[in-house]
Amino acid sequence: GTASEERARKRQRKRKKKRESKREKDKATERAVQQAMAINVGKANLVEQLELILSLRGSYPIVAIDTEFPGFIRDTPRNATEEERYNDVKHNVDNMHLIQLGVALFDEGGNTPWPGCCWQFNFSDFDPDVDASSPDSIELLIQSGHDFQQNRRHGIDAQRCAYLVCVKLFCQPHSSKYITFHGLYDVAFVIKMITRGPLPNTLNEFSDLVRIIFGQIYDLKYISRFCGGLRRGEIGLVGLSRLLDFEPVGIRHQAAYDSLLIGKLFNKMKQRRHNIEDDRSVSVLYGIENRCVENRRTRRIDRRGWPYPRRHRHPLAAMGWAV
């Protein structure tokens, strides 16, 4: 009897310890979430927040970006060629509206302007009642806290504000680096917003625009392929954070928190792995990596006039884009 009672007490103590550990973890997560409070940007505070970001860019030149959009109306098979994949990207992006752009700023040491600093730009263009979308994606976004009707009332008109966002976020005379994770669609939606028109007809033209607009851009999913212990990049963002022993904070599928996580993981990978910013990784997006590498080697681009002080000097205008 005594032995069985002792075993029962041990089990009880173990359960109690587990409950206490869970409570501590929940408290720690809550504190982290409170620290990572995204700044929501709509039409009322757009100029003010862009000016704030601009004032910080000199000291925090690394920009992590993420987007939220209404899913996919055309799926891409895993064995698709890069041309076929780009055709699907173009079809989806041209026929859908951007919902949210997340931005987080970092310095070379991985520091943010203040703990949990990130922004999410909410756009008013998407109407779930009439616009193309994937029902499963919309349901997921709603569960993650997206309020489409509020965005319709108070969000940013992407067409009207594209020039302002472009100038403040993507055309600055700092040695900026942009960081994404599986960023093909994120980059495509940003390019569509900046150019205020459909994506280029060819993958080569799209690849050129990526280099013109973003300069140095790194895709963590592609970079993970060359880092030991990261399953050759065949993992999602949360999976990567687990492999790097990093606990995500904030709400998944909110672009600000995802951009903050992407930037933190970039710094974590720099600390743990070597040469993640080497030449083989710059301006290469996962999914079209072979074409990016080939075009970087064989196709010259002209970034003169970028950043630009006046509209007529905008290099995209010289390529026939309405900016």
Disulfide bonds with the S-S distance in Angstrom:
none
